[in-house]
Amino acid sequence: MILHDLFKECLCICDLHILLFTVLYDTTELSNVWTKTMKFQSESDS
């Protein structure tokens, strides 16, 4: 029973890490796209 709880705990932590990684990755991708868009905007303005 204790082992089972420990396993569940580990799964929760793993899920959190995966979620965190996904969010971080998405944020990085978004900021890259945002930077490219802003560069493109400023280049087309001048």
N, CA, C and O atoms as a Maestro MAE file, in Angstrom:
{
 s_m_m2io_version
 :::
 2.0.0
}

f_m_ct {
 s_m_title
 :::
 protein
 m_atom[184] {
  # First column is atom index #
  i_m_mmod_type
  r_m_x_coord
  r_m_y_coord
  r_m_z_coord
  i_m_residue_number
  s_m_chain_name
  s_m_pdb_residue_name
  s_m_pdb_atom_name
  i_m_atomic_number
  :::
  1 25 0.834 -1.204 0.000 1 A "MET " " N  " 7
  2 3 0.000 0.000 0.000 1 A "MET " " CA " 6
  3 2 0.871 1.257 0.000 1 A "MET " " C  " 6
  4 15 0.628 2.200 -0.753 1 A "MET " " O  " 8
  5 25 1.885 1.249 0.857 2 A "ILE " " N  " 7
  6 3 2.783 2.405 0.912 2 A "ILE " " CA " 6
  7 2 3.514 2.570 -0.421 2 A "ILE " " C  " 6
  8 15 3.696 3.681 -0.919 2 A "ILE " " O  " 8
  9 25 3.919 1.451 -0.970 3 A "LEU " " N  " 7
  10 3 4.613 1.470 -2.249 3 A "LEU " " CA " 6
  11 2 3.710 2.066 -3.333 3 A "LEU " " C  " 6
  12 15 4.154 2.832 -4.188 3 A "LEU " " O  " 8
  13 25 2.454 1.697 -3.268 4 A "HIS " " N  " 7
  14 3 1.486 2.197 -4.239 4 A "HIS " " CA " 6
  15 2 1.344 3.712 -4.127 4 A "HIS " " C  " 6
  16 15 1.288 4.410 -5.139 4 A "HIS " " O  " 8
  17 25 1.288 4.215 -2.902 5 A "ASP " " N  " 7
  18 3 1.199 5.660 -2.685 5 A "ASP " " CA " 6
  19 2 2.444 6.366 -3.199 5 A "ASP " " C  " 6
  20 15 2.372 7.439 -3.799 5 A "ASP " " O  " 8
  21 25 3.568 5.748 -2.953 6 A "LEU " " N  " 7
  22 3 4.838 6.305 -3.410 6 A "LEU " " CA " 6
  23 2 4.853 6.389 -4.935 6 A "LEU " " C  " 6
  24 15 5.304 7.374 -5.520 6 A "LEU " " O  " 8
  25 25 4.356 5.344 -5.547 7 A "PHE " " N  " 7
  26 3 4.295 5.290 -7.006 7 A "PHE " " CA " 6
  27 2 3.407 6.413 -7.545 7 A "PHE " " C  " 6
  28 15 3.753 7.089 -8.513 7 A "PHE " " O  " 8
  29 25 2.257 6.593 -6.894 8 A "LYS " " N  " 7
  30 3 1.340 7.658 -7.303 8 A "LYS " " CA " 6
  31 2 2.000 9.024 -7.147 8 A "LYS " " C  " 6
  32 15 1.849 9.908 -7.990 8 A "LYS " " O  " 8
  33 25 2.728 9.173 -6.059 9 A "GLU " " N  " 7
  34 3 3.440 10.420 -5.791 9 A "GLU " " CA " 6
  35 2 4.454 10.699 -6.902 9 A "GLU " " C  " 6
  36 15 4.557 11.819 -7.403 9 A "GLU " " O  " 8
  37 25 5.189 9.668 -7.269 10 A "CYS " " N  " 7
  38 3 6.188 9.790 -8.337 10 A "CYS " " CA " 6
  39 2 5.524 10.174 -9.656 10 A "CYS " " C  " 6
  40 15 6.031 11.022 -10.390 10 A "CYS " " O  " 8
  41 25 4.407 9.557 -9.945 11 A "LEU " " N  " 7
  42 3 3.689 9.864 -11.176 11 A "LEU " " CA " 6
  43 2 3.251 11.322 -11.198 11 A "LEU " " C  " 6
  44 15 3.354 11.995 -12.223 11 A "LEU " " O  " 8
  45 25 2.770 11.797 -10.075 12 A "CYS " " N  " 7
  46 3 2.339 13.191 -9.970 12 A "CYS " " CA " 6
  47 2 3.507 14.130 -10.242 12 A "CYS " " C  " 6
  48 15 3.375 15.104 -10.983 12 A "CYS " " O  " 8
  49 25 4.642 13.829 -9.639 13 A "ILE " " N  " 7
  50 3 5.831 14.656 -9.817 13 A "ILE " " CA " 6
  51 2 6.278 14.626 -11.275 13 A "ILE " " C  " 6
  52 15 6.649 15.655 -11.840 13 A "ILE " " O  " 8
  53 25 6.241 13.447 -11.875 14 A "CYS " " N  " 7
  54 3 6.611 13.315 -13.287 14 A "CYS " " CA " 6
  55 2 5.676 14.146 -14.160 14 A "CYS " " C  " 6
  56 15 6.124 14.857 -15.059 14 A "CYS " " O  " 8
  57 25 4.390 14.052 -13.892 15 A "ASP " " N  " 7
  58 3 3.405 14.820 -14.648 15 A "ASP " " CA " 6
  59 2 3.678 16.308 -14.524 15 A "ASP " " C  " 6
  60 15 3.596 17.047 -15.505 15 A "ASP " " O  " 8
  61 25 3.998 16.738 -13.329 16 A "LEU " " N  " 7
  62 3 4.302 18.147 -13.102 16 A "LEU " " CA " 6
  63 2 5.517 18.578 -13.905 16 A "LEU " " C  " 6
  64 15 5.519 19.646 -14.517 16 A "LEU " " O  " 8
  65 25 6.536 17.755 -13.903 17 A "HIS " " N  " 7
  66 3 7.748 18.080 -14.657 17 A "HIS " " CA " 6
  67 2 7.457 18.170 -16.150 17 A "HIS " " C  " 6
  68 15 7.923 19.081 -16.834 17 A "HIS " " O  " 8
  69 25 6.689 17.219 -16.636 18 A "ILE " " N  " 7
  70 3 6.331 17.219 -18.056 18 A "ILE " " CA " 6
  71 2 5.513 18.466 -18.387 18 A "ILE " " C  " 6
  72 15 5.739 19.118 -19.406 18 A "ILE " " O  " 8
  73 25 4.580 18.782 -17.529 19 A "LEU " " N  " 7
  74 3 3.753 19.967 -17.725 19 A "LEU " " CA " 6
  75 2 4.622 21.219 -17.743 19 A "LEU " " C  " 6
  76 15 4.488 22.075 -18.618 19 A "LEU " " O  " 8
  77 25 5.503 21.307 -16.770 20 A "LEU " " N  " 7
  78 3 6.404 22.451 -16.672 20 A "LEU " " CA " 6
  79 2 7.271 22.563 -17.922 20 A "LEU " " C  " 6
  80 15 7.428 23.649 -18.480 20 A "LEU " " O  " 8
  81 25 7.822 21.456 -18.351 21 A "PHE " " N  " 7
  82 3 8.665 21.439 -19.538 21 A "PHE " " CA " 6
  83 2 7.879 21.900 -20.761 21 A "PHE " " C  " 6
  84 15 8.367 22.698 -21.561 21 A "PHE " " O  " 8
  85 25 6.659 21.391 -20.895 22 A "THR " " N  " 7
  86 3 5.818 21.754 -22.029 22 A "THR " " CA " 6
  87 2 5.524 23.243 -22.033 22 A "THR " " C  " 6
  88 15 5.616 23.904 -23.067 22 A "THR " " O  " 8
  89 25 5.171 23.761 -20.872 23 A "VAL " " N  " 7
  90 3 4.871 25.190 -20.752 23 A "VAL " " CA " 6
  91 2 6.109 26.017 -21.095 23 A "VAL " " C  " 6
  92 15 6.028 26.994 -21.840 23 A "VAL " " O  " 8
  93 25 7.244 25.617 -20.548 24 A "LEU " " N  " 7
  94 3 8.494 26.330 -20.830 24 A "LEU " " CA " 6
  95 2 8.821 26.284 -22.315 24 A "LEU " " C  " 6
  96 15 9.198 27.295 -22.908 24 A "LEU " " O  " 8
  97 25 8.676 25.124 -22.903 25 A "TYR " " N  " 7
  98 3 8.967 24.957 -24.326 25 A "TYR " " CA " 6
  99 2 8.036 25.829 -25.168 25 A "TYR " " C  " 6
  100 15 8.480 26.519 -26.086 25 A "TYR " " O  " 8
  101 25 6.744 25.790 -24.848 26 A "ASP " " N  " 7
  102 3 5.759 26.590 -25.574 26 A "ASP " " CA " 6
  103 2 6.062 28.071 -25.440 26 A "ASP " " C  " 6
  104 15 5.963 28.822 -26.411 26 A "ASP " " O  " 8
  105 25 6.429 28.490 -24.244 27 A "THR " " N  " 7
  106 3 6.737 29.897 -24.009 27 A "THR " " CA " 6
  107 2 7.945 30.321 -24.834 27 A "THR " " C  " 6
  108 15 7.961 31.405 -25.418 27 A "THR " " O  " 8
  109 25 8.950 29.464 -24.877 28 A "THR " " N  " 7
  110 3 10.147 29.760 -25.662 28 A "THR " " CA " 6
  111 2 9.792 29.872 -27.137 28 A "THR " " C  " 6
  112 15 10.225 30.803 -27.816 28 A "THR " " O  " 8
  113 25 9.016 28.939 -27.625 29 A "GLU " " N  " 7
  114 3 8.584 28.959 -29.017 29 A "GLU " " CA " 6
  115 2 7.800 30.234 -29.313 29 A "GLU " " C  " 6
  116 15 8.027 30.895 -30.326 29 A "GLU " " O  " 8
  117 25 6.888 30.566 -28.428 30 A "LEU " " N  " 7
  118 3 6.077 31.764 -28.597 30 A "LEU " " CA " 6
  119 2 6.939 33.010 -28.656 30 A "LEU " " C  " 6
  120 15 6.744 33.865 -29.520 30 A "LEU " " O  " 8
  121 25 7.887 33.115 -27.743 31 A "SER " " N  " 7
  122 3 8.742 34.297 -27.714 31 A "SER " " CA " 6
  123 2 9.624 34.361 -28.961 31 A "SER " " C  " 6
  124 15 9.925 35.450 -29.450 31 A "SER " " O  " 8
  125 25 10.040 33.206 -29.476 32 A "ASN " " N  " 7
  126 3 10.813 33.185 -30.721 32 A "ASN " " CA " 6
  127 2 9.974 33.713 -31.879 32 A "ASN " " C  " 6
  128 15 10.427 34.544 -32.667 32 A "ASN " " O  " 8
  129 25 8.757 33.222 -31.965 33 A "VAL " " N  " 7
  130 3 7.838 33.662 -33.015 33 A "VAL " " CA " 6
  131 2 7.567 35.157 -32.868 33 A "VAL " " C  " 6
  132 15 7.564 35.897 -33.852 33 A "VAL " " O  " 8
  133 25 7.341 35.590 -31.632 34 A "TRP " " N  " 7
  134 3 7.071 36.995 -31.340 34 A "TRP " " CA " 6
  135 2 8.244 37.863 -31.778 34 A "TRP " " C  " 6
  136 15 8.048 38.909 -32.397 34 A "TRP " " O  " 8
  137 25 9.472 37.430 -31.459 35 A "THR " " N  " 7
  138 3 10.671 38.182 -31.830 35 A "THR " " CA " 6
  139 2 10.790 38.277 -33.347 35 A "THR " " C  " 6
  140 15 11.083 39.346 -33.883 35 A "THR " " O  " 8
  141 25 10.565 37.172 -34.033 36 A "LYS " " N  " 7
  142 3 10.638 37.169 -35.495 36 A "LYS " " CA " 6
  143 2 9.590 38.108 -36.081 36 A "LYS " " C  " 6
  144 15 9.866 38.857 -37.018 36 A "LYS " " O  " 8
  145 25 8.396 38.058 -35.523 37 A "THR " " N  " 7
  146 3 7.317 38.905 -36.013 37 A "THR " " CA " 6
  147 2 7.671 40.372 -35.823 37 A "THR " " C  " 6
  148 15 7.470 41.183 -36.727 37 A "THR " " O  " 8
  149 25 8.195 40.714 -34.657 38 A "MET " " N  " 7
  150 3 8.569 42.098 -34.376 38 A "MET " " CA " 6
  151 2 9.692 42.560 -35.309 38 A "MET " " C  " 6
  152 15 9.667 43.691 -35.795 38 A "MET " " O  " 8
  153 25 10.658 41.708 -35.556 39 A "LYS " " N  " 7
  154 3 11.753 42.046 -36.473 39 A "LYS " " CA " 6
  155 2 11.190 42.303 -37.869 39 A "LYS " " C  " 6
  156 15 11.540 43.280 -38.531 39 A "LYS " " O  " 8
  157 25 10.326 41.414 -38.288 40 A "PHE " " N  " 7
  158 3 9.714 41.538 -39.605 40 A "PHE " " CA " 6
  159 2 8.935 42.854 -39.700 40 A "PHE " " C  " 6
  160 15 9.013 43.558 -40.707 40 A "PHE " " O  " 8
  161 25 8.192 43.176 -38.655 41 A "GLN " " N  " 7
  162 3 7.405 44.407 -38.608 41 A "GLN " " CA " 6
  163 2 8.314 45.626 -38.750 41 A "GLN " " C  " 6
  164 15 8.054 46.508 -39.569 41 A "GLN " " O  " 8
  165 25 9.363 45.672 -37.962 42 A "SER " " N  " 7
  166 3 10.247 46.837 -37.976 42 A "SER " " CA " 6
  167 2 11.007 46.943 -39.306 42 A "SER " " C  " 6
  168 15 11.311 48.045 -39.763 42 A "SER " " O  " 8
  169 25 11.309 45.797 -39.922 43 A "GLU " " N  " 7
  170 3 11.999 45.830 -41.211 43 A "GLU " " CA " 6
  171 2 11.062 46.323 -42.311 43 A "GLU " " C  " 6
  172 15 11.485 47.063 -43.199 43 A "GLU " " O  " 8
  173 25 9.826 45.928 -42.260 44 A "SER " " N  " 7
  174 3 8.869 46.346 -43.280 44 A "SER " " CA " 6
  175 2 8.465 47.813 -43.091 44 A "SER " " C  " 6
  176 15 8.005 48.457 -44.033 44 A "SER " " O  " 8
  177 25 8.636 48.333 -41.881 45 A "ASP " " N  " 7
  178 3 8.319 49.736 -41.612 45 A "ASP " " CA " 6
  179 2 9.353 50.666 -42.240 45 A "ASP " " C  " 6
  180 15 8.999 51.696 -42.814 45 A "ASP " " O  " 8
  181 25 10.605 50.309 -42.135 46 A "SER " " N  " 7
  182 3 11.662 51.192 -42.623 46 A "SER " " CA " 6
  183 2 11.838 51.122 -44.142 46 A "SER " " C  " 6
  184 15 12.693 51.812 -44.697 46 A "SER " " O  " 8
  :::
 }
 m_bond[183] {
  # First column is bond index #
  i_m_from
  i_m_to
  i_m_order
  :::
  1 1 2 1
  2 2 3 1
  3 3 4 2
  4 3 5 1
  5 5 6 1
  6 6 7 1
  7 7 8 2
  8 7 9 1
  9 9 10 1
  10 10 11 1
  11 11 12 2
  12 11 13 1
  13 13 14 1
  14 14 15 1
  15 15 16 2
  16 15 17 1
  17 17 18 1
  18 18 19 1
  19 19 20 2
  20 19 21 1
  21 21 22 1
  22 22 23 1
  23 23 24 2
  24 23 25 1
  25 25 26 1
  26 26 27 1
  27 27 28 2
  28 27 29 1
  29 29 30 1
  30 30 31 1
  31 31 32 2
  32 31 33 1
  33 33 34 1
  34 34 35 1
  35 35 36 2
  36 35 37 1
  37 37 38 1
  38 38 39 1
  39 39 40 2
  40 39 41 1
  41 41 42 1
  42 42 43 1
  43 43 44 2
  44 43 45 1
  45 45 46 1
  46 46 47 1
  47 47 48 2
  48 47 49 1
  49 49 50 1
  50 50 51 1
  51 51 52 2
  52 51 53 1
  53 53 54 1
  54 54 55 1
  55 55 56 2
  56 55 57 1
  57 57 58 1
  58 58 59 1
  59 59 60 2
  60 59 61 1
  61 61 62 1
  62 62 63 1
  63 63 64 2
  64 63 65 1
  65 65 66 1
  66 66 67 1
  67 67 68 2
  68 67 69 1
  69 69 70 1
  70 70 71 1
  71 71 72 2
  72 71 73 1
  73 73 74 1
  74 74 75 1
  75 75 76 2
  76 75 77 1
  77 77 78 1
  78 78 79 1
  79 79 80 2
  80 79 81 1
  81 81 82 1
  82 82 83 1
  83 83 84 2
  84 83 85 1
  85 85 86 1
  86 86 87 1
  87 87 88 2
  88 87 89 1
  89 89 90 1
  90 90 91 1
  91 91 92 2
  92 91 93 1
  93 93 94 1
  94 94 95 1
  95 95 96 2
  96 95 97 1
  97 97 98 1
  98 98 99 1
  99 99 100 2
  100 99 101 1
  101 101 102 1
  102 102 103 1
  103 103 104 2
  104 103 105 1
  105 105 106 1
  106 106 107 1
  107 107 108 2
  108 107 109 1
  109 109 110 1
  110 110 111 1
  111 111 112 2
  112 111 113 1
  113 113 114 1
  114 114 115 1
  115 115 116 2
  116 115 117 1
  117 117 118 1
  118 118 119 1
  119 119 120 2
  120 119 121 1
  121 121 122 1
  122 122 123 1
  123 123 124 2
  124 123 125 1
  125 125 126 1
  126 126 127 1
  127 127 128 2
  128 127 129 1
  129 129 130 1
  130 130 131 1
  131 131 132 2
  132 131 133 1
  133 133 134 1
  134 134 135 1
  135 135 136 2
  136 135 137 1
  137 137 138 1
  138 138 139 1
  139 139 140 2
  140 139 141 1
  141 141 142 1
  142 142 143 1
  143 143 144 2
  144 143 145 1
  145 145 146 1
  146 146 147 1
  147 147 148 2
  148 147 149 1
  149 149 150 1
  150 150 151 1
  151 151 152 2
  152 151 153 1
  153 153 154 1
  154 154 155 1
  155 155 156 2
  156 155 157 1
  157 157 158 1
  158 158 159 1
  159 159 160 2
  160 159 161 1
  161 161 162 1
  162 162 163 1
  163 163 164 2
  164 163 165 1
  165 165 166 1
  166 166 167 1
  167 167 168 2
  168 167 169 1
  169 169 170 1
  170 170 171 1
  171 171 172 2
  172 171 173 1
  173 173 174 1
  174 174 175 1
  175 175 176 2
  176 175 177 1
  177 177 178 1
  178 178 179 1
  179 179 180 2
  180 179 181 1
  181 181 182 1
  182 182 183 1
  183 183 184 2
  :::
 }
}
